[in-house]
């Protein structure tokens, strides 16, 4: 165990922390993931210290070379993480000092771990947002490809999980592409607000040493600096925003998974998911289970839980930094990994999913799906909507009571023109307003998304 005076903050203390305290407070077991960003931030900080007259160019050069060597050791797996050094910052700094001596001891001048970790986390999130956006695009491309392969397949649309009106299968699938587009833009917004630099805020109140914060921010690719030192070290809105965007994306993934679970069941039979993305039963040899879909649905709970964990952790904290905030990282790292892994495997699964056209179109052939079209027919003849709705409702009840098909009853009561309403292809072609599922609209949307995602 290190003596208290040997620790970075040990001058005030006569004894080192108990072993149990060290184990309870360490964060290196997970914040090592910030190492590359910590090194990037430290190199920029060293250049800022040169500009402030604290370091010479020679010292800054030694620091950068030492940090690059450490970075190579980390990437190759040769770096030895020491839990006694608490976190990623102190692990790297202690090794740097051993490598280059006195210059390394100057690096932390005018910097606290409070603004250091806030900077690291923003740099990490900036990179992760870009990776998340690419993963979303990958799933969108898989959905668009599935829609294009089945562009003219008709299926029932559902409300309350009851057959409602006919739609094209592609139209249904493209609804998820739209949802993911909103998710994509939420991550853009999150990344934009995260891209401000807290470095130079120190522990809470900046430094008496004159630092050019804007210069350092520019070196790190930030859009600017945070304007209040207390907000700079205590803000975790950007973490919450990423977790919220991830949770909403998870919601959309879960709804897609639920559709696929229903559609792949024997009762629906609308799709067949490839064997590579399903599993069997340890007891029942006939089973083919949509486990990827079910796990996707299940992992949404983890995304929600991580959001609630950070919101709950932050809600009662006074300004500024509190050690509670160490607990922001695991939920963030876990959600990012869970989300991106799920997006990509669902995309792969959709590429190995086939649509059963006969089953879809048999379900869509139910004439009851076009009862509203008969209402529209009567409205065009001058019948007020409420009267038309009531009349068609009475015909539906008569059809169910007598077993006579609705088109036949409509033809008997309103003439041959009313029977033609029950041609599903004709009905879909008539749904040509913006956003409606006519074949022409759907083809245009597929072309639009292919262009956007190219």
N, C-alpha and C positions, 0 to 999 in steps of 0.2 A: 504494500500500500504506500502511495506517495505521502510524504509529510505535507502538512497544510501549506507550508511556505513554498513548496514546489509546484503547487497547483496554480493555475492562471489567476485565480482569485484568492489565493491562500494567505496573503500577507496579513489579513485581519484576523486569521484563525490560528489558535494554538494547537489544535488537533485536527486530524483528517476525519472526513465523514465515516460513519460506520459502513461496513461492507454492504449491509442490507440497504442503506441509503444510496450508495453508489449504484447498486443493481436496480433500485426503484426509479432513480432519476435519470439513468443513462438514456440516450436517444440514438446512439450510434448504430443500434441494431436496425434502424430504419432510415435515419436521415443521411446515411452514407449515399443514398440515392441523389443527394444534392451535391455530391463531390465535384463533378465537372463544373457546375454553376458556381460553387464556392470558389474554385480556382479562378474561373473567369472574373468573378467579382473582385477577388484579391489582386489580380494583376492590374485591373483598372484602378483600384484604390491606390496601389503603389504608384501608378503614373500620376494620380491626383496628388499624392504626397510629394512627388518631385516638383510638381507645379507650385505647391505650397511651400517649398523650400525645406521640407522635413527630410527627404531622401535625396541622395545624389542620383544621377542617371546610372552610375555604376552600380549603386546599391539596388536600384529598381531592376536593373538588368540581372543581377544575381538572384533577386527574388523571383523574377519571371522564369529564369532557367531552372531554378530549384522547384518551382511549382509545376513546370512542364514535366520535369523528371518524375515528380510524385504522380502526376496525372497518368503518365505512361505506366507506372507501377500499378496504379489502381486498375487501369484498363486491362493489363495483362494478368491481374489477379495476384500480384506479388506484394501488394501493400498489406501491412499487418495492422488491422484496426485494433485499437486498445480501448476496451470499455472504461478503464480508469480515466481516460481523457474526456469522457462524457459524451462528446458529440463530434460531428464531422468537422466543425471549425477547428477545435482544439487538437484533434488528431492530425489534421493537415499542418497546422501551425507548429506543433511540437516537432514533427518530423522535419519541417522546413528549417527550423532553428538548428536542429542537429546537423542538417546538411550544409547550411551556409553561415551559421553563427550569428554575429551581432546584427547584421542587416535584417535577418528574419525576425529579431526581437523588436524591430521598429515598425513592422508591417501593421500592427494593430493600433497604431497611433490614430487618435481621433475617430475610432470606430468601436462600436459595441457589438456583441453578438446579437443584440436586439435589431439593429439596422442591417447587420450582416445576414441574418437568417431571413429577414423580410425581403432582402434583395435576392438571395438565393432562390427563395420560393417563387418570387415573381419571374425570375429567369426560367426556372423549371416549368412553371405554368405556361409561360409564353411558348416554349417548345412543345409542351404537351397539348396545348390548344391546337397547334398546327397538325400534330399527329392525329388528334381526335377528328378534326375536320376531314382529313384524308380518309379515315376509317368510315366516316359517315358517307362520303362520296362513293366509297367502294360498295357499300350496301345499296346506295341509290342506283348505281350502275347495274347491280345484280337484279334489282326490282324492275328497272326499265327493260332489261333484257328479257326477263320473264314475261312482262307485259307484251313486249313486241312479239315473242314467240307464240303468244296466245291472243293476239290483238282482236280477233273476231269471235272469240268464245263468249257465248251468252250465259249468264248465271243469274240466280235471284239475288237481289239486294235485300238486306234484312234490317228491320227495326224490331227491338224487343226480342231478337233472335227468332222472329217470325217472318216468313216470306212477305216481302213488301212490294217491290217493283223490280222489273228486269233491268239489269245493267250489264255492261261488258266486264268480263273478268279483268281485263287490262285497266279499266276505269277504277275498279276496286283497289288493285295493286298500286296504281299511281297515287291514290290517296295517301299511301305511306311515304311515297317520294316527297309529297308536299309537306307532310309532317316533319320529315327529316331535314327538309330545307329550312324550316323554322328553327330546328335544333342547331343546324349549322350556323345560322346567323346569331343565335344566342351565344354560341361559343366565340364568334367574332366579337360580339359586344363585350363579353367577359375578358377576352384577351386585350381589347382596347383599353378597358378601365384598369387592367392589371399592369399596363405598360408604362408606369411612372416609377421613378427611382427613389427609394427611401434612403439610399446610402448617403451618409453625412449627417443623418439625424441623430446619430450616436445612441446613447441609452434612452434619452428622453428629450434633451435640450440642446442638441448639436454640440459644438466644440468652440472653445476660444481660439483655436487654430483656424486660420482662414483657408477654407477649402472651396475649390471651384466645383460645386456640385453639378452644375450644368455640363461641365467638361466631362466629368466621370460618367454622367448619365448618357451623354452622347457616345462615349467609348463603348458603353454596354448596349447601345441600340434602343434605349428608352426614348419615349416621346417627350419626356420632360422630367422634372423632379416634383416630389410631393411637397406641398407648400407649408405644412405644419408638422414640426418634428414629432409631436406627440401622436398625431394621427399616423404618421409614417411608420412608427414602430408598433402601433396597436391595431392597425387596420388588418382585418382578414376578410373583408367583404369579397375580395377576389376569389378566395378559397370557397366561400359560401356560394358565390355565383357559379363557379365551375361545378360544384356539387349539385346545385339546383338544376343547371342545364343538363347534367348527367342524369339526374333523377327523371327529368321530363323526357329525355331521350329513352331512358329505360321504360317509361310508361308506354311510349310508342312501340318499342321493341316487344313489350309484353302483350300489347293488343295484337300486333302482327302474329306473335307466337300463338295466341289463343285462336285466331282465325285458322292458322295452319293446323293446329291440333284438332279443331272441329272438322275442317275440310278433309283431313287425312283419315278420319274415323270411317268405319264401315257404313255408318248411318248416312254420312254425306258422300264420301268417296270422290270428292272433287279433285283432290291432288294425291300424288304418290311421291313421298320423300325417298330419295335414294337410300339404298342399304347402308352406304358408308356413313350416313348421318342419322341412323336409327339404331335401336338396340333390341334385344330379345328378352325373353323371360327365363328366369332360372327354373321355372316349373312348367310353363305352358309353351310348348314348342311352336305353336302357330303365331305367337305374338310378334308384332313389329311396332315398337313404341317410339313416339316422337320425342325422345329424351332431350335433344338439343333445344327444341321449342319449350319443353317444360323447364329446363334449366334456365333458359332465357327469361321465362316468366318468373322463375324463382329468384334469380339474381337481381331482379328489379327491387326486391325487398332490401338487399344489401345496399343498393344505391340510395334508397330512401333512408335507410338507417344511418348511413354515413353523413347525409345531409343533416338529419335531426341531431346526430351526435355533436357536430360542430356548432350548429345553432344553439344547442343547449349549453355547450361549453363556453360559448362567447357571451351569452345573454346577460350574465350578471357581473362581468368583469369591469372593475373601475379602470380608468386610464392610468398607466399606459400598459406596458408589458407585464404579463403575469405568467408564471410557469405553466399554468393551465394550457397556454397556447401551444405548448409542445405537442399537445394532443391533436393538433390540426392536421398533422402530416400523414399519419397512418390512414385515416379515412380518405384523405385526398388521393394518396398513392393507390389505395385499394380500389377506389371508384374509377380512377383513370384506367387502371389495368383491366378491371372487370368490364368496363364499358367498351374499350377498344377491342378486347378479345371477343366479346359477344358480337359486336358489329361485324367483325371479320368472319367469324364462323357461321353466322346467319347468312352472310353473303355467299359463302361457299356452299352452304346447304341449298340455297335457292337455285344455284346453278345446276344442282343435281335433283331438282324437283320437277315433276311432270304433271300437267293438267289433264284430267280425264274429261275430255270434251263431251262425250255422250251423257255422262252423269250430270254435268253442269247444265247442259241444254235440256235434258229431260226435266230437271227441277225447274228450269225457267219456263217450261212449256205450260205450266199451270195457268189456265186462263184467269184465275183470280188475281194474278199479278197485274193484270191490265184493267182491273175494275175502275181505277182512277182515270184511265184513258177514256172509258165509257162516260164517266162524269164530264170530262172535258168535251167529248163529242156532244153531249146534251147542252152544255154551256154554249158551244158554238151555234147550236140551233135556237138559242135564245132563252133557255131555261135558267133561272137563277141558280147559282152554285148550291145553295143550301137545299133547294128542292131537288136538284139533280143528284146530290150526294144521298139524300134520303131515298130517292127512287131506286138508285143502283144498290143501296144497302138492302132494300126490300127484295130486289132481284137476287142478290147473293144469298139471302136467307132462303128464298124459294128454291134456288139451285141446290143448296145443302139439304133442304127438306125433301125434295123430290128426286134428286140425283140427275136432273136435267142440266146439261152443261150451260154455263153462263152465256157463252156466245150464242147458243141456240135460243135461249130465253130473250136475249137482247135483240136478236134478229126478228123474232116473233113480235115483239112489242114495238120496236123502233125501225124495223126494216133492214134490208140487206146491208146498207151502208154501216149500220151499227156493228154487224158481224165482222166487217173488215178491220174494225178497231183492234181485234184480237190477233192480228199478225205481229208477232214480237219484233221481227226485223224492221217492219215498217214503223212500229212504235218507237224503237230505238232511234231510227233515222230522224224521226220528228223531234227528238230531244236534242236540239242543236243550239240552244242558247249557251252563252259562255259558261263553262263549267259543267255542262250536262254531258251525259255519256253517249252521244251519237258516235257512230264509227268514224265520221270525219273529224270530230273534235278529239277523239282518243288518238287517232293517227297523228294529228297535229301536236298533241301533248307529248307523245312519244318522241317525235322529231325534235320538239323544243328541248326536252330533257337530255336527249342524246347530245345535242349541241352544247348545252350548258355544262354537261359533265365530261365533255371530250378532253 
